[in-house]
Amino acid sequence: MKFFAVILLLCLAVFSAPAQKAPAPETGSRKEPDTASRTQPDPADAAREQAELSRALAEAGTSPVDYIRALENHLAKYPDSPQRAVIEKALAKAAMDAGDNARIIRYGEKALENEKPDNLQLLDRVTRALLDEGGPDASKRALEYAKRLEQDAAAMNPAEPQGHLSPAQWLEQLARTQARGLVLEARATGNLGDAAQAAALATKAWQTWPTSEGAREKAWWLAKQGRNAEAVECYAEAFTLEDPHSTEQDRAQDRRRMGELYVRVNGSEKGLGDLILRAYDKTSAVMSARLSDLKTKDPNAGASKILDFTLPPVNGGEPLKLASLAGKIVVFDFWATWCEPCRIQHPMIEKLRERMKTDAGVVFISVDTDEDHSLVPRFLRDQKWNGPSYYEAGLVRLLSITQIPTVLVIDPKGRTSSRMAGFIPQRFEDMLEHRIIEARQAGPGGPG
């Protein structure tokens, strides 16, 4: 759950930070350090604060309301806590989980004052909360955060995927985030009275990455200017675009507004069906071109099943097209350079692979999950691991690998037959062999 991540962040930041020593006066300086710089935190006071907050968090459990209350009560009692900024950031995250717009704004804006430029989610949520609040002042602040969201996403390195995204997924996420920032800029700009500029910003958002949200935003501000025929076409694009972030409720609303405006322009809905078909052809062509472009940068663009993926090798050689393993049992060993248990488990897998090397129906694949690939080749040399290893290239996200080491056994039909997270050294080889035998019972065939 998100709360556990928040609690962990808070506890690590608050309670592992050492007390800072007062700086020594500069040589030759006649300026005396101020009182605050000479005062060192009392270890007993710090321990007392730590104990109280730990107890309050334990009592709050996983309740968003209780968790927020515990942190706010703590700040009320310790307003000068040296880790106040960290606590306020944790409150912002908790408010996001709870959907509490007032606190998202209150604590999120404080956190963003000193936040590094890659906290895109916090920027997004604070901007939306301000726009939901309404009013000129909130819209002005939202506009600044929306610009920052777009600019921060544009500044991130497209060649360094994060969060176990494949290169294509990372490029898409960055483009979507930039488009999202432009959409929010459009909304804030329109709320401040400039519908023409709002429509222009929404157009730029669509050009950055086509989304139903972008088309919908453009349609809204075109209609505000009385450009209803153009607005109808944009609502049709929002309605027909295959956008996973657009809900059925969104599409129903797009259909209703599209119909209302079309009737206002044409007197009836006659011909609307043809317009929708043209919009479908247009959006399909746009997204097909986007996917083709991404595939030139990443062969896994659009991959949605295990056997769709191609894994890049760690130490040169040919990439591994998993489609070539259809009909076989595939044993994936997911590991990382920082994982101590992986160093014990991997040789056991290698031993089993050697024992089963004459069985052409079973394939063992070693998959590294490090985000920093520069560490991996040397690690393999130091560990003297035999056989090829591959980078995960998005498989971790697809397969929801949340613990390292993890061993997945895929049956001949391409389905996950077994998931072994962690391992028992004394029984691991026998357990894995048994899981392979179980997977064999699925029988041969293509991916299911």
C-alpha positions in Angstrom: 0.0 0.0 0.0 1.1 3.6 -0.6 0.9 4.3 3.1 3.6 1.9 4.0 5.9 3.7 1.5 5.0 7.0 3.0 5.6 5.8 6.5 8.9 4.3 5.5 10.0 7.5 3.8 9.1 9.5 6.9 10.7 7.3 9.4 13.9 6.9 7.5 14.2 10.6 6.9 13.3 11.8 10.4 15.0 9.2 12.5 18.1 8.3 10.6 19.3 11.9 10.2 22.2 12.6 12.5 22.2 15.7 14.7 24.1 18.5 12.9 27.1 20.0 14.6 27.4 23.8 14.9 29.7 25.2 12.3 33.1 26.5 13.4 33.6 30.2 13.0 35.6 31.1 9.9 39.2 32.0 10.5 39.7 35.7 10.7 36.0 36.4 10.8 34.8 38.9 13.3 31.2 37.9 12.8 29.8 35.8 15.6 27.6 32.8 14.6 24.0 33.3 15.6 22.5 31.5 18.6 20.7 28.9 16.4 23.9 27.8 14.8 25.6 27.4 18.2 22.7 25.4 19.7 23.0 21.6 19.2 19.9 19.5 19.3 19.3 17.8 22.7 19.6 14.0 22.0 17.0 13.3 24.7 14.5 15.7 23.1 15.1 14.1 19.7 14.6 10.6 21.1 11.4 11.7 22.8 10.0 13.2 19.6 11.0 10.0 17.7 9.3 7.8 20.3 6.1 9.8 20.2 5.8 9.9 16.4 6.6 6.2 16.1 3.8 5.4 18.6 1.4 7.8 16.8 2.1 6.2 13.4 1.7 2.7 14.8 -1.7 3.6 16.2 -2.8 5.3 13.0 -2.2 2.0 11.1 -3.2 2.3 7.4 -6.1 4.8 7.9 -5.5 7.9 5.8 -7.5 10.1 8.1 -5.7 8.8 11.3 -2.3 9.0 9.6 -2.8 12.6 8.6 -4.2 13.5 12.1 -1.2 11.9 13.7 1.3 13.9 11.7 -0.6 17.2 12.1 -0.9 16.6 15.9 2.9 16.0 15.9 3.6 19.3 14.1 1.2 21.1 16.5 3.2 19.8 19.4 6.6 20.2 17.8 6.3 23.2 15.4 10.0 23.7 15.3 10.8 20.1 14.5 14.1 19.9 12.5 12.4 17.6 10.1 9.2 19.6 9.6 9.8 19.8 5.8 9.9 16.0 5.6 6.8 15.6 7.7 4.9 18.1 5.5 6.0 16.2 2.4 4.7 13.0 3.9 1.4 14.9 4.7 1.2 15.9 1.0 1.6 12.3 -0.1 -1.0 11.1 2.4 -3.4 13.8 1.3 -2.9 12.6 -2.3 -3.8 9.1 -1.2 -6.8 10.3 0.6 -8.0 12.7 -2.2 -8.0 15.6 0.2 -7.6 18.6 -2.1 -7.4 21.2 0.7 -4.4 19.4 2.3 -2.9 18.6 -1.1 -2.7 22.4 -1.6 -1.6 23.3 1.9 1.2 20.8 2.2 1.9 20.2 -1.5 2.8 23.8 -2.1 5.1 23.8 0.9 6.8 20.6 -0.4 7.2 22.1 -3.9 9.1 25.1 -2.5 12.2 23.0 -2.1 11.3 19.9 -4.2 13.7 18.6 -6.8 12.4 18.9 -10.4 11.3 15.3 -11.0 8.4 15.1 -8.5 6.0 15.3 -11.4 3.1 13.5 -9.6 3.1 16.1 -6.8 3.1 19.0 -9.3 0.2 17.4 -11.2 -1.9 16.8 -8.1 -1.3 20.3 -6.6 -2.2 21.9 -10.0 -5.4 19.9 -10.3 -6.4 20.6 -6.7 -5.9 24.4 -7.3 -8.0 24.2 -10.5 -10.7 22.4 -8.6 -10.7 25.1 -6.0 -11.3 27.8 -8.6 -10.9 31.5 -8.4 -8.4 33.8 -10.0 -5.7 33.4 -7.3 -5.9 29.6 -7.4 -5.8 29.6 -11.2 -2.7 31.9 -11.3 -0.9 29.5 -9.0 -2.1 26.5 -10.9 -0.8 28.1 -14.1 2.7 28.4 -12.7 2.8 24.8 -11.4 1.4 23.5 -14.8 4.2 25.3 -16.6 6.7 23.8 -14.2 5.2 20.3 -14.8 5.6 20.7 -18.5 9.1 22.1 -18.3 10.4 19.6 -15.7 9.1 16.6 -17.8 10.7 18.1 -20.9 14.0 18.5 -19.0 14.2 14.8 -18.0 16.6 12.6 -19.9 14.6 10.5 -22.5 17.6 8.1 -22.8 17.4 7.1 -19.1 14.2 5.3 -18.3 13.0 5.2 -14.7 10.7 3.0 -12.7 11.5 -0.1 -14.8 9.9 1.4 -17.8 11.0 0.2 -21.3 12.5 3.0 -23.5 9.3 3.3 -25.4 7.2 3.4 -22.2 9.5 6.1 -20.8 9.3 8.2 -23.9 5.5 7.9 -23.9 5.3 8.8 -20.2 7.4 11.9 -20.7 5.4 13.0 -23.7 2.1 12.3 -21.9 3.3 14.3 -18.8 4.3 17.3 -21.0 0.9 17.1 -22.7 -0.7 16.9 -19.3 1.1 20.0 -18.2 -0.1 21.9 -21.3 -3.7 20.8 -20.8 -3.5 22.1 -17.2 -1.9 25.3 -18.5 -4.8 25.6 -21.0 -7.4 25.1 -18.2 -5.8 27.7 -16.0 -5.4 30.2 -18.9 -9.0 29.8 -19.9 -10.2 30.2 -16.3 -8.3 33.5 -16.3 -10.3 34.7 -19.2 -8.2 33.9 -22.3 -10.1 31.2 -24.2 -8.2 31.7 -27.4 -4.8 31.0 -25.8 -6.3 28.2 -23.8 -7.4 26.5 -27.1 -3.9 27.1 -28.5 -2.3 25.4 -25.5 -4.6 22.5 -25.8 -3.7 22.2 -29.5 0.0 22.1 -28.5 -0.9 19.4 -25.9 -2.5 17.2 -28.6 0.6 17.7 -30.8 2.9 16.7 -28.0 1.0 13.5 -27.3 -2.6 12.9 -28.5 -5.0 12.2 -25.5 -8.7 12.4 -25.0 -8.1 14.9 -22.3 -6.3 17.2 -24.7 -8.9 17.0 -27.4 -11.7 17.5 -24.8 -9.9 20.6 -23.4 -9.5 22.1 -26.9 -13.2 21.4 -27.6 -14.3 23.2 -24.4 -12.4 26.4 -25.2 -13.3 26.4 -28.8 -17.0 26.2 -27.8 -16.5 29.1 -25.4 -15.4 31.2 -28.4 -18.5 30.1 -30.4 -16.4 27.9 -32.7 -18.8 25.1 -32.3 -18.2 23.2 -35.6 -14.4 22.9 -34.7 -15.4 21.9 -31.1 -17.6 19.1 -32.4 -14.6 17.6 -34.3 -12.4 17.8 -31.2 -15.1 16.0 -29.1 -15.3 13.4 -31.8 -11.5 12.9 -31.5 -11.8 12.6 -27.7 -14.6 10.1 -28.2 -12.9 7.8 -30.7 -9.3 7.9 -29.5 -8.1 4.7 -27.9 -6.9 6.3 -24.6 -6.5 4.0 -21.6 -6.9 7.1 -19.3 -10.3 7.9 -20.7 -13.2 6.3 -18.8 -16.6 5.2 -20.1 -18.1 8.2 -18.2 -15.7 10.5 -20.0 -16.7 9.1 -23.4 -20.4 9.3 -22.6 -19.9 13.0 -21.7 -18.0 13.6 -24.9 -20.8 12.0 -26.9 -23.4 14.1 -25.2 -21.6 17.4 -25.7 -20.6 16.5 -29.3 -24.3 15.8 -30.1 -25.5 19.0 -28.5 -23.1 21.2 -30.4 -23.6 19.3 -33.6 -27.4 19.9 -33.4 -26.8 23.5 -32.6 -24.7 23.9 -35.8 -26.7 21.6 -38.1 -30.2 21.5 -36.7 -30.1 17.7 -36.2 -27.7 14.8 -35.8 -27.9 13.8 -39.4 -24.4 13.2 -40.7 -22.9 13.0 -37.2 -22.1 9.3 -37.6 -20.0 10.0 -40.7 -18.1 12.7 -38.7 -17.4 10.2 -35.9 -16.1 7.6 -38.5 -13.8 10.2 -40.0 -12.5 11.1 -36.5 -11.9 7.4 -35.7 -9.9 7.0 -38.9 -7.9 10.1 -38.0 -7.1 9.2 -34.4 -6.3 5.6 -35.4 -3.8 6.9 -38.0 -2.3 9.3 -35.5 -1.7 6.6 -32.9 -0.4 4.1 -35.5 2.2 6.6 -36.6 3.1 7.3 -33.0 3.6 3.5 -32.3 5.6 3.1 -35.5 7.9 5.9 -34.4 8.4 4.4 -31.0 9.2 1.0 -32.5 12.1 2.6 -34.3 13.5 3.5 -30.8 12.3 0.4 -28.9 11.2 -3.0 -30.3 9.0 -3.5 -27.2 6.8 -0.5 -28.0 3.2 -1.7 -27.7 4.2 -5.1 -26.2 1.4 -6.3 -23.9 2.3 -10.1 -23.5 5.4 -11.9 -22.3 6.2 -13.3 -25.7 5.8 -9.9 -27.3 9.1 -8.8 -25.7 12.6 -8.7 -27.0 15.3 -8.6 -24.3 18.6 -6.8 -24.9 21.7 -8.8 -23.9 24.1 -7.6 -21.2 27.3 -8.5 -22.9 26.7 -8.1 -26.6 25.3 -10.7 -28.9 21.8 -10.9 -30.4 18.7 -9.7 -28.5 16.4 -12.5 -27.4 13.0 -12.5 -29.0 10.8 -14.3 -26.5 8.3 -15.2 -29.3 11.0 -17.7 -30.4 10.4 -19.6 -27.1 6.7 -20.2 -27.8 5.7 -23.8 -26.8 8.5 -24.1 -24.3 8.7 -23.9 -20.6 10.6 -20.7 -19.7 12.2 -20.1 -16.3 12.9 -16.4 -15.7 15.4 -15.6 -13.0 14.9 -11.9 -12.0 17.9 -10.6 -10.0 19.8 -7.4 -9.3 23.4 -6.5 -8.5 22.5 -5.2 -5.0 20.6 -8.4 -4.0 22.6 -10.6 -1.7 20.2 -13.6 -1.9 20.5 -13.5 -5.7 24.2 -14.3 -5.4 23.2 -17.5 -3.5 20.2 -18.5 -5.6 21.6 -17.9 -9.1 24.2 -20.7 -9.0 21.5 -23.1 -7.8 19.5 -22.2 -10.9 22.6 -22.7 -13.0 23.1 -26.1 -11.4 19.5 -27.1 -12.3 19.9 -25.8 -15.8 23.0 -27.9 -16.3 21.1 -30.9 -15.1 18.3 -30.3 -17.5 20.4 -29.2 -20.5 19.3 -32.1 -22.7 15.6 -31.1 -22.3 15.0 -28.9 -25.3 11.5 -28.0 -23.9 12.9 -26.0 -21.0 14.7 -22.7 -21.3 16.3 -20.7 -18.4 16.6 -16.9 -18.8 18.7 -14.7 -16.5 17.1 -11.3 -16.3 18.8 -8.3 -14.6 16.5 -5.7 -13.0 19.0 -2.9 -12.2 18.0 0.6 -13.4 21.7 1.5 -13.7 23.0 -0.8 -16.4 26.6 0.3 -16.0 26.9 -1.9 -12.9 25.9 -5.1 -14.5 28.7 -6.3 -16.8 31.4 -6.0 -14.1 29.1 -7.7 -11.6 28.7 -10.7 -13.9 32.5 -10.9 -14.4 33.1 -10.7 -10.6 30.5 -13.3 -9.8 31.7 -15.6 -12.7 28.2 -16.3 -13.8 28.0 -18.4 -16.9 25.5 -18.1 -19.8 23.9 -15.1 -21.3 22.0 -12.5 -19.2 19.5 -9.9 -20.4 18.1 -6.6 -19.3 14.4 -6.7 -18.3 13.3 -4.0 -20.8 9.9 -3.6 -19.3 9.1 -7.1 -18.2 9.3 -6.2 -14.5 6.4 -3.8 -14.9 4.4 -6.1 -17.1 4.7 -9.0 -14.7 4.5 -6.9 -11.5 7.8 -8.1 -10.1 7.9 -6.4 -6.7 10.5 -8.6 -4.9 14.0 -9.6 -5.9 14.9 -12.4 -6.3 11.8 -13.7 -8.1 11.7 -16.8 -10.3 8.8 -17.1 -12.8 8.0 -20.3 -14.6 6.0 -19.8 -17.8 4.1 -22.8 -19.2 4.2 -23.8 -22.9 1.1 -21.8 -23.5 2.8 -18.6 -22.4 1.0 -18.4 -19.0 2.6 -17.8 -15.6 2.6 -21.3 -14.0 4.6 -20.4 -10.9 5.9 -17.3 -9.1 8.7 -17.9 -6.5 9.5 -14.7 -4.6 12.4 -15.2 -2.3 13.7 -18.7 -1.7 14.5 -21.4 0.8 18.2 -22.4 0.1 17.8 -26.0 1.5 14.9 -26.8 -0.8 15.1 -24.4 -3.7 16.4 -26.7 -6.4 13.8 -29.4 -5.7 11.0 -26.9 -5.4 11.9 -25.2 -8.8 12.2 -28.6 -10.5 8.8 -29.6 -9.2 7.3 -26.3 -10.5 8.8 -27.0 -14.0 7.2 -30.5 -13.9 3.9 -28.9 -13.1 4.2 -26.4 -15.9 4.9 -29.2 -18.3 1.4 -30.5 -17.6 -0.1 -27.5 -19.4 1.0 -29.2 -22.6 2.4 -27.7 -25.8 0.8 -24.8 -27.7 1.0 -21.1 -28.5 0.6 -18.4 -25.9 -2.7 -18.3 -24.2 
